[in-house]
Amino acid sequence: MFQQERNLVRSDTMKWKEILKEDKEVEKKILREIEKEGGALGMKNLKNIADMETLKRVLAGMEKKRTIFTHKDGDIYTHNPR
């Protein structure tokens, strides 16, 4: 029984590591897209990067870290909009 529990924990840890790795890749792609668009863009520019659930999770994390900012109109910026 203990071995099965340990395998479950190891499996869950691997899943989280994979999710975190994927999130870092998505974050890099988002920042590249923002740079390509001149520092600001809308969600329509990001739809081809990842599924909507992943995008929202990564964008929320980036906002929390203050890597990006969201304008009241919905545009995403790499600097704090005035």
Secondary structure, 3 states (H helix, E strand, C coil): CHHHHHHHHHHHHHHHHHHHHHHHHHHHHHHHHHHHCCCEECHHHCCCCCCHHHHHHHHHHHHHCCCCEECCCCCEECCCCC
